[in-house]
């Protein structure tokens, strides 16, 4: 399922349940955490072709960071069950590539 987020909008929030992984199709998303003193610290910038929220999807935990659209953003959402299969398949393919080269 495709979703669109205008610049400055919240894609997901720290502490949310992780029901899906997001693949960035267009735009830039900043991933940030809240420090103990309340400051928001940017830990990653994600562009087209990158996954968001895969860590929480893999371990079944809540989101450990928030994501905000830096530019207008389009993502494709993949339910957790489907994404774990895809990540495992991708990891296997990468492992096989490394072994055979």
N, C-alpha and C positions, 0 to 999 in steps of 0.2 A: 504494500500500500504506500502510495506517495503522499508526502506532506510538505507543505511550504511554510516557511517561517520568515516574517519580515525582519529586516535589520533591527538588532537590539532585543529581539524577543527570546524568551526562555524556551529552549528545546527540551531540557529536562532538569530537574532540581536534585541537588545533593539530598539523600535520604529517601528519594522516591523508590518504589518497588521497580525492579527491572523486569519488565515483561517482554522486552524486545531489544534487538540490536538495530542500530541505524547505520545505513550506508549513505555517506554524503555524495550526492549526485552533482550538485552545483553550489558554489558559495564557500564561505569560510566560517567555521565554528570555533569559538574559544572555550576551552575546558578549564574550569577553575574550582578551587577549593577555598573554604573559609578557614582562615588561620585562627588560632586561639584568641588573638586580640581583636577578631572581627573583620580584619582586612581580607579582601578577596585576592587570591594569588593565582595567576594564570599558570597552568602547568603544561598546557599543550594548545597548539593551533592545528585544526584539522581541515583539510581541503577535500575537493572532489576525489573520490576513490578510496577514502579512508573510512574505517569503522569507528563508531562511537558506542560506548556502553557495553563492549564485549566482555570486560572483566566481571562486571556485576552479573551478566548473563551466564557466564561460565560457573561462577561460584554460588549463584542463587541468592546473593546478598542484595542489600539496598544500594542505590547509586552512591558512590563515594565522592562524586564531584558533580558540579552543575555544568551545563552547556548552554551557551548563548550565541545567537546568530550575529556574526560581525558584519556580514553582508546579507542580502536576501539569500536564503538557503532552501534547497530542495533535498529531501532525503527519501530513501526507501526504507520502510520498517520491515523487519523480519522477526517473527515471533521467536521467543527463546528456544523452543524445541527445534525449530528449523535451523536456527543460527548455530546451535551447538553442533549439529550434524555437518553443516557447511564448514564451520571452523575446523572440525576434526578432519574432514576430507581435504581441506586446503592444507592443513599441517602435514597430512600424509603425503600429499602430492609434492610439497616442498621438500620433505624428508627424502622422498624417492629421487627427486632431482639432485639433491646434494650428494646422495650416495652414488649415483651413476655418473657424476661429473668429476 
